[in-house]
Amino acid sequence: MNRRKLPRFDRCSINKPSLGIAETYKGFMVGYHDSPKLRFASNNSVFHGYQGAYDSYKNSFADKSKMSQLAFSELDIQILSADSAMVFGRFTNTFSDDRKPKTGLFTLIMKKMSQGWRIVRDHSSDAAEKK
């Protein structure tokens, strides 16, 4: 497997959310493949298709004032083929109110398409709080 980094232009599609969640839900979903074959798994739930992932995200942040600032770190990008890559990393949600930041891990499978790199599989899990 080639562990070289993606060209800067292509890395933008992976790093897009580090600028913060867009004002609209659709803005956040730009990096996802708009297809019924999209698979999104998060905290013991699996959503199929772009609409399922979109609805999950929208329900999680039904009140736009409760949205968070999203940042990625610890990115490990592995090129699997000329048109596919696997991305592992950590996400951190920082909220504007008094809630503690939420962190977790994610694995993405990305495919290079005519629109650029798009997420076709996303498995994200929140870190368990230490007691």
Chimera marker file (.cmm) of the C-alpha trace (Angstrom):
<marker_set name="trace">
<marker id="1" x="0.000" y="0.000" z="0.000" r="1" g="1" b="0" radius="0.5"/>
<marker id="2" x="1.198" y="3.450" z="-0.857" r="1" g="1" b="0" radius="0.5"/>
<marker id="3" x="1.196" y="5.719" z="2.206" r="1" g="1" b="0" radius="0.5"/>
<marker id="4" x="2.041" y="8.914" z="0.321" r="1" g="1" b="0" radius="0.5"/>
<marker id="5" x="-0.075" y="11.938" z="1.038" r="1" g="1" b="0" radius="0.5"/>
<marker id="6" x="-2.793" y="12.999" z="-1.361" r="1" g="1" b="0" radius="0.5"/>
<marker id="7" x="-2.057" y="16.140" z="-3.376" r="1" g="1" b="0" radius="0.5"/>
<marker id="8" x="-3.055" y="19.321" z="-1.556" r="1" g="1" b="0" radius="0.5"/>
<marker id="9" x="-6.080" y="19.925" z="-3.786" r="1" g="1" b="0" radius="0.5"/>
<marker id="10" x="-7.445" y="16.469" z="-3.046" r="1" g="1" b="0" radius="0.5"/>
<marker id="11" x="-6.698" y="16.767" z="0.684" r="1" g="1" b="0" radius="0.5"/>
<marker id="12" x="-9.123" y="19.714" z="0.762" r="1" g="1" b="0" radius="0.5"/>
<marker id="13" x="-12.064" y="17.329" z="0.321" r="1" g="1" b="0" radius="0.5"/>
<marker id="14" x="-10.934" y="15.401" z="3.401" r="1" g="1" b="0" radius="0.5"/>
<marker id="15" x="-10.090" y="18.454" z="5.506" r="1" g="1" b="0" radius="0.5"/>
<marker id="16" x="-13.153" y="20.496" z="4.495" r="1" g="1" b="0" radius="0.5"/>
<marker id="17" x="-14.919" y="20.211" z="7.869" r="1" g="1" b="0" radius="0.5"/>
<marker id="18" x="-11.873" y="21.501" z="9.767" r="1" g="1" b="0" radius="0.5"/>
<marker id="19" x="-13.127" y="24.959" z="8.812" r="1" g="1" b="0" radius="0.5"/>
<marker id="20" x="-16.222" y="24.332" z="10.923" r="1" g="1" b="0" radius="0.5"/>
<marker id="21" x="-19.651" y="22.961" z="10.164" r="1" g="1" b="0" radius="0.5"/>
<marker id="22" x="-21.252" y="24.937" z="7.380" r="1" g="1" b="0" radius="0.5"/>
<marker id="23" x="-24.302" y="27.065" z="8.077" r="1" g="1" b="0" radius="0.5"/>
<marker id="24" x="-26.462" y="24.579" z="6.212" r="1" g="1" b="0" radius="0.5"/>
<marker id="25" x="-26.643" y="20.821" z="6.582" r="1" g="1" b="0" radius="0.5"/>
<marker id="26" x="-26.054" y="20.348" z="2.857" r="1" g="1" b="0" radius="0.5"/>
<marker id="27" x="-22.845" y="22.339" z="3.167" r="1" g="1" b="0" radius="0.5"/>
<marker id="28" x="-21.438" y="19.804" z="5.595" r="1" g="1" b="0" radius="0.5"/>
<marker id="29" x="-22.417" y="16.887" z="3.370" r="1" g="1" b="0" radius="0.5"/>
<marker id="30" x="-20.531" y="18.162" z="0.302" r="1" g="1" b="0" radius="0.5"/>
<marker id="31" x="-17.691" y="15.662" z="0.861" r="1" g="1" b="0" radius="0.5"/>
<marker id="32" x="-20.052" y="12.671" z="0.858" r="1" g="1" b="0" radius="0.5"/>
<marker id="33" x="-20.985" y="10.740" z="-2.281" r="1" g="1" b="0" radius="0.5"/>
<marker id="34" x="-24.602" y="11.536" z="-3.124" r="1" g="1" b="0" radius="0.5"/>
<marker id="35" x="-25.657" y="7.938" z="-3.663" r="1" g="1" b="0" radius="0.5"/>
<marker id="36" x="-27.987" y="5.341" z="-2.172" r="1" g="1" b="0" radius="0.5"/>
<marker id="37" x="-24.859" y="3.158" z="-1.786" r="1" g="1" b="0" radius="0.5"/>
<marker id="38" x="-23.266" y="5.497" z="0.788" r="1" g="1" b="0" radius="0.5"/>
<marker id="39" x="-22.845" y="3.818" z="4.204" r="1" g="1" b="0" radius="0.5"/>
<marker id="40" x="-22.503" y="5.832" z="7.425" r="1" g="1" b="0" radius="0.5"/>
<marker id="41" x="-22.046" y="4.129" z="10.811" r="1" g="1" b="0" radius="0.5"/>
<marker id="42" x="-21.976" y="6.070" z="14.050" r="1" g="1" b="0" radius="0.5"/>
<marker id="43" x="-22.391" y="4.979" z="17.654" r="1" g="1" b="0" radius="0.5"/>
<marker id="44" x="-24.144" y="1.668" z="17.107" r="1" g="1" b="0" radius="0.5"/>
<marker id="45" x="-26.330" y="2.874" z="14.211" r="1" g="1" b="0" radius="0.5"/>
<marker id="46" x="-25.908" y="2.317" z="10.473" r="1" g="1" b="0" radius="0.5"/>
<marker id="47" x="-27.436" y="4.617" z="7.865" r="1" g="1" b="0" radius="0.5"/>
<marker id="48" x="-27.637" y="3.718" z="4.190" r="1" g="1" b="0" radius="0.5"/>
<marker id="49" x="-27.629" y="6.216" z="1.371" r="1" g="1" b="0" radius="0.5"/>
<marker id="50" x="-26.856" y="9.899" z="1.234" r="1" g="1" b="0" radius="0.5"/>
<marker id="51" x="-30.344" y="10.771" z="2.489" r="1" g="1" b="0" radius="0.5"/>
<marker id="52" x="-29.987" y="8.478" z="5.517" r="1" g="1" b="0" radius="0.5"/>
<marker id="53" x="-26.655" y="10.075" z="6.471" r="1" g="1" b="0" radius="0.5"/>
<marker id="54" x="-28.076" y="13.553" z="5.864" r="1" g="1" b="0" radius="0.5"/>
<marker id="55" x="-31.155" y="12.844" z="8.019" r="1" g="1" b="0" radius="0.5"/>
<marker id="56" x="-28.990" y="11.458" z="10.835" r="1" g="1" b="0" radius="0.5"/>
<marker id="57" x="-26.787" y="14.549" z="10.801" r="1" g="1" b="0" radius="0.5"/>
<marker id="58" x="-29.766" y="16.901" z="10.626" r="1" g="1" b="0" radius="0.5"/>
<marker id="59" x="-31.517" y="15.120" z="13.521" r="1" g="1" b="0" radius="0.5"/>
<marker id="60" x="-28.352" y="15.244" z="15.630" r="1" g="1" b="0" radius="0.5"/>
<marker id="61" x="-28.150" y="19.004" z="15.146" r="1" g="1" b="0" radius="0.5"/>
<marker id="62" x="-31.834" y="19.910" z="14.806" r="1" g="1" b="0" radius="0.5"/>
<marker id="63" x="-31.188" y="23.219" z="16.571" r="1" g="1" b="0" radius="0.5"/>
<marker id="64" x="-28.560" y="25.015" z="14.458" r="1" g="1" b="0" radius="0.5"/>
<marker id="65" x="-27.543" y="27.076" z="17.504" r="1" g="1" b="0" radius="0.5"/>
<marker id="66" x="-26.294" y="23.819" z="19.094" r="1" g="1" b="0" radius="0.5"/>
<marker id="67" x="-23.930" y="23.028" z="16.209" r="1" g="1" b="0" radius="0.5"/>
<marker id="68" x="-20.271" y="22.583" z="16.919" r="1" g="1" b="0" radius="0.5"/>
<marker id="69" x="-16.918" y="23.525" z="15.453" r="1" g="1" b="0" radius="0.5"/>
<marker id="70" x="-15.471" y="20.334" z="13.955" r="1" g="1" b="0" radius="0.5"/>
<marker id="71" x="-11.751" y="19.715" z="13.602" r="1" g="1" b="0" radius="0.5"/>
<marker id="72" x="-9.741" y="16.697" z="12.436" r="1" g="1" b="0" radius="0.5"/>
<marker id="73" x="-6.354" y="15.564" z="13.733" r="1" g="1" b="0" radius="0.5"/>
<marker id="74" x="-4.086" y="12.500" z="13.620" r="1" g="1" b="0" radius="0.5"/>
<marker id="75" x="-4.902" y="11.979" z="9.929" r="1" g="1" b="0" radius="0.5"/>
<marker id="76" x="-3.429" y="8.817" z="8.418" r="1" g="1" b="0" radius="0.5"/>
<marker id="77" x="-4.185" y="8.624" z="4.691" r="1" g="1" b="0" radius="0.5"/>
<marker id="78" x="-3.461" y="5.434" z="2.796" r="1" g="1" b="0" radius="0.5"/>
<marker id="79" x="-3.800" y="5.298" z="-0.973" r="1" g="1" b="0" radius="0.5"/>
<marker id="80" x="-5.423" y="1.957" z="-1.841" r="1" g="1" b="0" radius="0.5"/>
<marker id="81" x="-5.518" y="2.443" z="-5.615" r="1" g="1" b="0" radius="0.5"/>
<marker id="82" x="-5.495" y="5.251" z="-8.174" r="1" g="1" b="0" radius="0.5"/>
<marker id="83" x="-9.087" y="6.112" z="-7.260" r="1" g="1" b="0" radius="0.5"/>
<marker id="84" x="-9.530" y="4.994" z="-3.649" r="1" g="1" b="0" radius="0.5"/>
<marker id="85" x="-8.090" y="5.909" z="-0.279" r="1" g="1" b="0" radius="0.5"/>
<marker id="86" x="-8.639" y="5.075" z="3.383" r="1" g="1" b="0" radius="0.5"/>
<marker id="87" x="-8.471" y="7.847" z="5.956" r="1" g="1" b="0" radius="0.5"/>
<marker id="88" x="-8.165" y="7.267" z="9.690" r="1" g="1" b="0" radius="0.5"/>
<marker id="89" x="-8.232" y="10.110" z="12.194" r="1" g="1" b="0" radius="0.5"/>
<marker id="90" x="-9.660" y="11.802" z="15.243" r="1" g="1" b="0" radius="0.5"/>
<marker id="91" x="-12.486" y="14.316" z="15.257" r="1" g="1" b="0" radius="0.5"/>
<marker id="92" x="-13.171" y="16.902" z="17.938" r="1" g="1" b="0" radius="0.5"/>
<marker id="93" x="-16.449" y="18.809" z="18.266" r="1" g="1" b="0" radius="0.5"/>
<marker id="94" x="-16.164" y="22.036" z="20.234" r="1" g="1" b="0" radius="0.5"/>
<marker id="95" x="-19.466" y="23.591" z="21.268" r="1" g="1" b="0" radius="0.5"/>
<marker id="96" x="-20.273" y="27.280" z="21.741" r="1" g="1" b="0" radius="0.5"/>
<marker id="97" x="-22.157" y="26.612" z="24.985" r="1" g="1" b="0" radius="0.5"/>
<marker id="98" x="-20.834" y="25.058" z="28.217" r="1" g="1" b="0" radius="0.5"/>
<marker id="99" x="-20.756" y="21.449" z="26.967" r="1" g="1" b="0" radius="0.5"/>
<marker id="100" x="-17.434" y="19.634" z="27.094" r="1" g="1" b="0" radius="0.5"/>
<marker id="101" x="-15.798" y="19.022" z="23.714" r="1" g="1" b="0" radius="0.5"/>
<marker id="102" x="-16.599" y="15.614" z="22.196" r="1" g="1" b="0" radius="0.5"/>
<marker id="103" x="-13.890" y="13.558" z="20.564" r="1" g="1" b="0" radius="0.5"/>
<marker id="104" x="-13.770" y="10.273" z="18.732" r="1" g="1" b="0" radius="0.5"/>
<marker id="105" x="-12.220" y="8.273" z="15.938" r="1" g="1" b="0" radius="0.5"/>
<marker id="106" x="-13.248" y="7.800" z="12.339" r="1" g="1" b="0" radius="0.5"/>
<marker id="107" x="-12.360" y="5.707" z="9.313" r="1" g="1" b="0" radius="0.5"/>
<marker id="108" x="-13.357" y="6.861" z="5.842" r="1" g="1" b="0" radius="0.5"/>
<marker id="109" x="-13.208" y="5.101" z="2.504" r="1" g="1" b="0" radius="0.5"/>
<marker id="110" x="-12.956" y="7.690" z="-0.242" r="1" g="1" b="0" radius="0.5"/>
<marker id="111" x="-13.304" y="7.312" z="-4.001" r="1" g="1" b="0" radius="0.5"/>
<marker id="112" x="-12.013" y="9.710" z="-6.622" r="1" g="1" b="0" radius="0.5"/>
<marker id="113" x="-14.923" y="10.697" z="-8.842" r="1" g="1" b="0" radius="0.5"/>
<marker id="114" x="-15.549" y="13.306" z="-11.508" r="1" g="1" b="0" radius="0.5"/>
<marker id="115" x="-16.447" y="15.818" z="-8.717" r="1" g="1" b="0" radius="0.5"/>
<marker id="116" x="-13.221" y="15.009" z="-6.806" r="1" g="1" b="0" radius="0.5"/>
<marker id="117" x="-12.678" y="12.783" z="-3.769" r="1" g="1" b="0" radius="0.5"/>
<marker id="118" x="-15.922" y="11.707" z="-2.064" r="1" g="1" b="0" radius="0.5"/>
<marker id="119" x="-16.636" y="9.723" z="1.096" r="1" g="1" b="0" radius="0.5"/>
<marker id="120" x="-18.406" y="6.428" z="0.303" r="1" g="1" b="0" radius="0.5"/>
<marker id="121" x="-18.016" y="4.803" z="3.758" r="1" g="1" b="0" radius="0.5"/>
<marker id="122" x="-17.812" y="6.560" z="7.130" r="1" g="1" b="0" radius="0.5"/>
<marker id="123" x="-17.465" y="4.845" z="10.489" r="1" g="1" b="0" radius="0.5"/>
<marker id="124" x="-17.281" y="7.368" z="13.336" r="1" g="1" b="0" radius="0.5"/>
<marker id="125" x="-17.416" y="6.582" z="17.053" r="1" g="1" b="0" radius="0.5"/>
<marker id="126" x="-17.395" y="8.902" z="20.044" r="1" g="1" b="0" radius="0.5"/>
<marker id="127" x="-14.753" y="8.194" z="22.664" r="1" g="1" b="0" radius="0.5"/>
<marker id="128" x="-16.149" y="6.812" z="25.898" r="1" g="1" b="0" radius="0.5"/>
<marker id="129" x="-15.811" y="9.198" z="28.822" r="1" g="1" b="0" radius="0.5"/>
<marker id="130" x="-13.318" y="8.081" z="31.454" r="1" g="1" b="0" radius="0.5"/>
<marker id="131" x="-14.802" y="7.497" z="34.871" r="1" g="1" b="0" radius="0.5"/>
<link id1="1" id2="2" r="1" g="1" b="0" radius="0.2"/>
<link id1="2" id2="3" r="1" g="1" b="0" radius="0.2"/>
<link id1="3" id2="4" r="1" g="1" b="0" radius="0.2"/>
<link id1="4" id2="5" r="1" g="1" b="0" radius="0.2"/>
<link id1="5" id2="6" r="1" g="1" b="0" radius="0.2"/>
<link id1="6" id2="7" r="1" g="1" b="0" radius="0.2"/>
<link id1="7" id2="8" r="1" g="1" b="0" radius="0.2"/>
<link id1="8" id2="9" r="1" g="1" b="0" radius="0.2"/>
<link id1="9" id2="10" r="1" g="1" b="0" radius="0.2"/>
<link id1="10" id2="11" r="1" g="1" b="0" radius="0.2"/>
<link id1="11" id2="12" r="1" g="1" b="0" radius="0.2"/>
<link id1="12" id2="13" r="1" g="1" b="0" radius="0.2"/>
<link id1="13" id2="14" r="1" g="1" b="0" radius="0.2"/>
<link id1="14" id2="15" r="1" g="1" b="0" radius="0.2"/>
<link id1="15" id2="16" r="1" g="1" b="0" radius="0.2"/>
<link id1="16" id2="17" r="1" g="1" b="0" radius="0.2"/>
<link id1="17" id2="18" r="1" g="1" b="0" radius="0.2"/>
<link id1="18" id2="19" r="1" g="1" b="0" radius="0.2"/>
<link id1="19" id2="20" r="1" g="1" b="0" radius="0.2"/>
<link id1="20" id2="21" r="1" g="1" b="0" radius="0.2"/>
<link id1="21" id2="22" r="1" g="1" b="0" radius="0.2"/>
<link id1="22" id2="23" r="1" g="1" b="0" radius="0.2"/>
<link id1="23" id2="24" r="1" g="1" b="0" radius="0.2"/>
<link id1="24" id2="25" r="1" g="1" b="0" radius="0.2"/>
<link id1="25" id2="26" r="1" g="1" b="0" radius="0.2"/>
<link id1="26" id2="27" r="1" g="1" b="0" radius="0.2"/>
<link id1="27" id2="28" r="1" g="1" b="0" radius="0.2"/>
<link id1="28" id2="29" r="1" g="1" b="0" radius="0.2"/>
<link id1="29" id2="30" r="1" g="1" b="0" radius="0.2"/>
<link id1="30" id2="31" r="1" g="1" b="0" radius="0.2"/>
<link id1="31" id2="32" r="1" g="1" b="0" radius="0.2"/>
<link id1="32" id2="33" r="1" g="1" b="0" radius="0.2"/>
<link id1="33" id2="34" r="1" g="1" b="0" radius="0.2"/>
<link id1="34" id2="35" r="1" g="1" b="0" radius="0.2"/>
<link id1="35" id2="36" r="1" g="1" b="0" radius="0.2"/>
<link id1="36" id2="37" r="1" g="1" b="0" radius="0.2"/>
<link id1="37" id2="38" r="1" g="1" b="0" radius="0.2"/>
<link id1="38" id2="39" r="1" g="1" b="0" radius="0.2"/>
<link id1="39" id2="40" r="1" g="1" b="0" radius="0.2"/>
<link id1="40" id2="41" r="1" g="1" b="0" radius="0.2"/>
<link id1="41" id2="42" r="1" g="1" b="0" radius="0.2"/>
<link id1="42" id2="43" r="1" g="1" b="0" radius="0.2"/>
<link id1="43" id2="44" r="1" g="1" b="0" radius="0.2"/>
<link id1="44" id2="45" r="1" g="1" b="0" radius="0.2"/>
<link id1="45" id2="46" r="1" g="1" b="0" radius="0.2"/>
<link id1="46" id2="47" r="1" g="1" b="0" radius="0.2"/>
<link id1="47" id2="48" r="1" g="1" b="0" radius="0.2"/>
<link id1="48" id2="49" r="1" g="1" b="0" radius="0.2"/>
<link id1="49" id2="50" r="1" g="1" b="0" radius="0.2"/>
<link id1="50" id2="51" r="1" g="1" b="0" radius="0.2"/>
<link id1="51" id2="52" r="1" g="1" b="0" radius="0.2"/>
<link id1="52" id2="53" r="1" g="1" b="0" radius="0.2"/>
<link id1="53" id2="54" r="1" g="1" b="0" radius="0.2"/>
<link id1="54" id2="55" r="1" g="1" b="0" radius="0.2"/>
<link id1="55" id2="56" r="1" g="1" b="0" radius="0.2"/>
<link id1="56" id2="57" r="1" g="1" b="0" radius="0.2"/>
<link id1="57" id2="58" r="1" g="1" b="0" radius="0.2"/>
<link id1="58" id2="59" r="1" g="1" b="0" radius="0.2"/>
<link id1="59" id2="60" r="1" g="1" b="0" radius="0.2"/>
<link id1="60" id2="61" r="1" g="1" b="0" radius="0.2"/>
<link id1="61" id2="62" r="1" g="1" b="0" radius="0.2"/>
<link id1="62" id2="63" r="1" g="1" b="0" radius="0.2"/>
<link id1="63" id2="64" r="1" g="1" b="0" radius="0.2"/>
<link id1="64" id2="65" r="1" g="1" b="0" radius="0.2"/>
<link id1="65" id2="66" r="1" g="1" b="0" radius="0.2"/>
<link id1="66" id2="67" r="1" g="1" b="0" radius="0.2"/>
<link id1="67" id2="68" r="1" g="1" b="0" radius="0.2"/>
<link id1="68" id2="69" r="1" g="1" b="0" radius="0.2"/>
<link id1="69" id2="70" r="1" g="1" b="0" radius="0.2"/>
<link id1="70" id2="71" r="1" g="1" b="0" radius="0.2"/>
<link id1="71" id2="72" r="1" g="1" b="0" radius="0.2"/>
<link id1="72" id2="73" r="1" g="1" b="0" radius="0.2"/>
<link id1="73" id2="74" r="1" g="1" b="0" radius="0.2"/>
<link id1="74" id2="75" r="1" g="1" b="0" radius="0.2"/>
<link id1="75" id2="76" r="1" g="1" b="0" radius="0.2"/>
<link id1="76" id2="77" r="1" g="1" b="0" radius="0.2"/>
<link id1="77" id2="78" r="1" g="1" b="0" radius="0.2"/>
<link id1="78" id2="79" r="1" g="1" b="0" radius="0.2"/>
<link id1="79" id2="80" r="1" g="1" b="0" radius="0.2"/>
<link id1="80" id2="81" r="1" g="1" b="0" radius="0.2"/>
<link id1="81" id2="82" r="1" g="1" b="0" radius="0.2"/>
<link id1="82" id2="83" r="1" g="1" b="0" radius="0.2"/>
<link id1="83" id2="84" r="1" g="1" b="0" radius="0.2"/>
<link id1="84" id2="85" r="1" g="1" b="0" radius="0.2"/>
<link id1="85" id2="86" r="1" g="1" b="0" radius="0.2"/>
<link id1="86" id2="87" r="1" g="1" b="0" radius="0.2"/>
<link id1="87" id2="88" r="1" g="1" b="0" radius="0.2"/>
<link id1="88" id2="89" r="1" g="1" b="0" radius="0.2"/>
<link id1="89" id2="90" r="1" g="1" b="0" radius="0.2"/>
<link id1="90" id2="91" r="1" g="1" b="0" radius="0.2"/>
<link id1="91" id2="92" r="1" g="1" b="0" radius="0.2"/>
<link id1="92" id2="93" r="1" g="1" b="0" radius="0.2"/>
<link id1="93" id2="94" r="1" g="1" b="0" radius="0.2"/>
<link id1="94" id2="95" r="1" g="1" b="0" radius="0.2"/>
<link id1="95" id2="96" r="1" g="1" b="0" radius="0.2"/>
<link id1="96" id2="97" r="1" g="1" b="0" radius="0.2"/>
<link id1="97" id2="98" r="1" g="1" b="0" radius="0.2"/>
<link id1="98" id2="99" r="1" g="1" b="0" radius="0.2"/>
<link id1="99" id2="100" r="1" g="1" b="0" radius="0.2"/>
<link id1="100" id2="101" r="1" g="1" b="0" radius="0.2"/>
<link id1="101" id2="102" r="1" g="1" b="0" radius="0.2"/>
<link id1="102" id2="103" r="1" g="1" b="0" radius="0.2"/>
<link id1="103" id2="104" r="1" g="1" b="0" radius="0.2"/>
<link id1="104" id2="105" r="1" g="1" b="0" radius="0.2"/>
<link id1="105" id2="106" r="1" g="1" b="0" radius="0.2"/>
<link id1="106" id2="107" r="1" g="1" b="0" radius="0.2"/>
<link id1="107" id2="108" r="1" g="1" b="0" radius="0.2"/>
<link id1="108" id2="109" r="1" g="1" b="0" radius="0.2"/>
<link id1="109" id2="110" r="1" g="1" b="0" radius="0.2"/>
<link id1="110" id2="111" r="1" g="1" b="0" radius="0.2"/>
<link id1="111" id2="112" r="1" g="1" b="0" radius="0.2"/>
<link id1="112" id2="113" r="1" g="1" b="0" radius="0.2"/>
<link id1="113" id2="114" r="1" g="1" b="0" radius="0.2"/>
<link id1="114" id2="115" r="1" g="1" b="0" radius="0.2"/>
<link id1="115" id2="116" r="1" g="1" b="0" radius="0.2"/>
<link id1="116" id2="117" r="1" g="1" b="0" radius="0.2"/>
<link id1="117" id2="118" r="1" g="1" b="0" radius="0.2"/>
<link id1="118" id2="119" r="1" g="1" b="0" radius="0.2"/>
<link id1="119" id2="120" r="1" g="1" b="0" radius="0.2"/>
<link id1="120" id2="121" r="1" g="1" b="0" radius="0.2"/>
<link id1="121" id2="122" r="1" g="1" b="0" radius="0.2"/>
<link id1="122" id2="123" r="1" g="1" b="0" radius="0.2"/>
<link id1="123" id2="124" r="1" g="1" b="0" radius="0.2"/>
<link id1="124" id2="125" r="1" g="1" b="0" radius="0.2"/>
<link id1="125" id2="126" r="1" g="1" b="0" radius="0.2"/>
<link id1="126" id2="127" r="1" g="1" b="0" radius="0.2"/>
<link id1="127" id2="128" r="1" g="1" b="0" radius="0.2"/>
<link id1="128" id2="129" r="1" g="1" b="0" radius="0.2"/>
<link id1="129" id2="130" r="1" g="1" b="0" radius="0.2"/>
<link id1="130" id2="131" r="1" g="1" b="0" radius="0.2"/>
</marker_set>
